[in-house]
Amino acid sequence: MKNIPVLYEDADCIILNKPAGLPVQGGRGVGASLDRLLAAEWSPPPLLVHRLDKDTSGVILVAKHREAAARFSACFARRDPGLVKRYLAVCAGRPDPPTGTIREDLDGSRGLRPAKTAYALRDGGDRFCLLELELGTGRTHQIRRHLAGLGHPILGDDKYGDFALNRELRKTAGLRRLLLHASRLILPAGGNAPPLDISAPLPDYFHLAI
C-alpha cells in the first residue's frame, strides 16, 4: 500500500489513487490486487463498491463497513444526480466538434445496452489531444470503446487502440501504459455523511504525449 496514495479517509470510506496495472479484485491467476492489499492493511477489510479497469489509474472508493458499502453501492447503481465520475484520456487525433456526447449502444453480457459518454477537449494539437470525459452510464470499457468508435482511440490501449501508433510511441516516447485516468469523483451527501469532491493528479507518464 505504500505506493498507493490515500486521497481521503473518514469513518465510512477510503478514497485512493490506484496505479495503472493493479487489478481491483483478486481471482485465479491474479497476484497482487487492490482488495488483497487493503485486507492486509485494514481490519476489517474495506469493501469494494465500484471498479476501475486494471490498466486505468485514478480515484477509487472503498467502504469501511457494510452500511456504508450498501449506501455507496446504491448511489453508483442508481447513478444519483449528484454522482459525477470524470476521466482524462490522451487520444489519437482531435475530435470535431471539440465538445460533445457519444451515444452508442454497447454489447455486453446482458446484450446491447444504451451507453453515454460526454467529452470535452482540454489540451493538445492535431495528432494527440487530452480529453475530459464524464460517464452517463457504466458499461464495460465504455470510454475506451466509445473513443475508438469515434475514431480517436486512447493511446496505449492494447484492446481497442491504434496498434501501429502504440508501437511507434513505445519506441519514440517510451509509452507503456494506457493513458486513461479516473481524475475526479463527486459524491452527494448521504445520511450524516457530507458531500465529497476528490481529485487525483495525472501520472507523470501522461506528459509523454501532451
PyMOL commands that set and color helices and strands:
alter all, ss='L'
color gray80, all
select helices_A, chain A and resi 34-41+66-78+142-150+163-173+204-208
alter helices_A, ss='H'
color red, helices_A
select strands_A, chain A and resi 6-9+13-18+47-48+57-63+84-92+99-103+106-108+111-113+116-124+128-135+180-187+196-199
alter strands_A, ss='S'
color yellow, strands_A
deselect
rebuild
show_as cartoon
